[in-house]
């Protein structure tokens, strides 16, 4: 039973690492495209990446790159998504 649980926790942790990495990179790419006046990633896609278990990566990217910090929806949704994700991680590892 314990081995089964450890495998699932490792799988969830790996999925969270990948989704957060993707969300972080998406924020960086969109910021670079904004600076170059190039085609942008839609806001809906950025928010969806935050809600689909990329909240921590989106939060770090948002404030690390100072991107989308003036948009109210991002200031509300992304921290909530990050808090939910942190809660899931705490529940899994404590």
N, C-alpha and C positions, 0 to 999 in steps of 0.2 A: 504494500500500500504506500509506504513512504517513498519508494523509488518512483512509482507512478506519479505521485504528487510533485516530486522534484523535477521530473521531466516536463510536466505541464507548466510549472513555474518558470523553468528555463525557456520554454517555448514562448510564453507570454512576455518574458523579459526581452527575448530576441525580437519579437514582433514590435514591442514598444521602442526598442532602440532603432529599428529600421524606420518605422513611421515617423519618429521624432527627427531622425536624420534627414528624411525626405522633406519634412515640413520646414526644417531649418534652412536647407538648401533652396527650397522654393522661395522663402523670404529673401534670401541673398540674391537669387537670380532676378526676382521682381524688382528689387532695389536697383540692381545694376541696369536693368532695362529701363527703369524710370529715369535714371541719370543720363542715359543715352537716347532718350526719347524714342525707344524702340517698342515693339509689340509687347504688351504686358500680360501677366498671368491674371485671369479674372479674379476679382475679390471673392466671389462665391467659391472658387477653387481653393483659395488660400484659407478661407474659413472652414471649408469642408475638411481640409487637411488637418486643421487644428482640432476639429470635433472628432475626427476618426483617429483618435489616439495619437495625435501629433501635437498636443497642447503644449507640452514643455518645450519642444523644438520650435514651435511657432512663437511662444513667449520669448525665448532666448533670442531668436532671430529678429523679432519685432523690436525689442529694446536694444539688442546688440547692434543692429544696423540702423536704428532709429527710423523704422519703416512702418507706416500705417499707424503710428502712435496718436495721430490727431483724429482718427476715425473712431467715433463712439462705439460702433458695433465691434470693432477689433479690441478696443479697450475693455469691453464687457465680456465678449464671448471667449477670447483667447485666455485670459486669466482663469475663467471658470473651467474651461477645458483642461488647463494645466492643473488646477486644484483637484479636479475629479481624477485625473491621471495619477497625481501624487497620492491621493487617497487609495486608489487601486494598488499602487506599488506598496504602500504601507500595509495594506490588508494582506498582501501576498507574502511579504517578507517579515512581518512581525508576528 
